Amino acid sequence: MSSFLKGVDQRTSLAGMNRMELLLFKIHGNQLFGINVFKVREVIRTPFISPVPKADSRVVGVSDIRGQTMPMIDLAKSLDLPAVPADKYNDSLTIVTEFNSSVQGFLVEDVDRIVHLRWEDILPPPDSLQNVNYLTGITRAQDQIVEIVDVEKVLAEVSGMQEQMSDEFLHHNQSKTEGHDFFVLAADDSAVARNQLKTTLDKLGITNKIVTNGRLALDFLKKWADDADKDISPPVKDRVLMVISDIEMPEMDGYTLTTNIRKDPRLSDLYVVLSSSLSGGFNATLTEKVGANKFMSKWHPEELAQAIIDRIDVVTAEKQQAQAS
């Protein structure tokens, strides 16, 4: 089954073209689910699982896979579907994933195939379900609905980790935002990431808008640019401190969003930060290629906050220099 994903590292040519590959699998019954291939290391027959006392009920234990110990998560149970019975582990498959600087195995019933898609073919979940489900997108393959699982949300819940900025950091930096009208636009398809973004920006006292994909972010910026053209509002570059965008998103990915920002002379001067939960140097390389200012592996709150403060320091210094001259 490992050969099923042979050559994943060579698929990076899809990135930056608003295209992606989706690994299709079944958790329970015939419903197809999907996960971005870039998050997947390999697919294997489920190995021996050692139970872990007092672990989250969705963590069925730990396994040693190629010399690395990792948690084994029953994905069905994580989605409130019937769990894989312990006596059926040997009949199940494990999708070994790596994202958010973490490696873990997800137990599934069966793996179907890999399909090649455009991000615009993937739709976000309905607005009414954005923060209450475990999906980042919905698409069609083989004449079936495919639900793309928010594995970042699953991992965040089972790990129980909710990082926050330290009081010391806030004490030293909150004064830099006081009395200023800074605004940050952010885009991310993961509910966990959006909540983390909002919490961080709110604590810093920065006005923000957070959307679920690059298409919505670009539409928002173009609307502000149109208003500026009509002299209804100032130029966008004078209103937006920075744009923070995830890379892998439905409808429009972060690379394509950045490319469109750089092509529009009304938006081209915006400071753009791209982030990803995926490991790999290709992200940093493509970030530079599409013209983004900074790449961050999926941030911890304080790292994100520091990047924002650093940008504020630069903008403040530029304004002071302009006033002095």
PyMOL commands that set and color helices and strands:
alter all, ss='L'
color gray80, all
select helices_A, chain A and resi 2-5+8-14+37-39+75-78+86-91+119-121+127-129+151-159+167-176+191-204+214-229+236-238+254-263+281-290+301-324
alter helices_A, ss='H'
color red, helices_A
select strands_A, chain A and resi 19-26+32-36+40-45+59-65+68-74+93-99+102-108+110-118+135-141+144-149+183-187+207-211+242-246+272-276+294-297
alter strands_A, ss='S'
color yellow, strands_A
deselect
rebuild
show_as cartoon
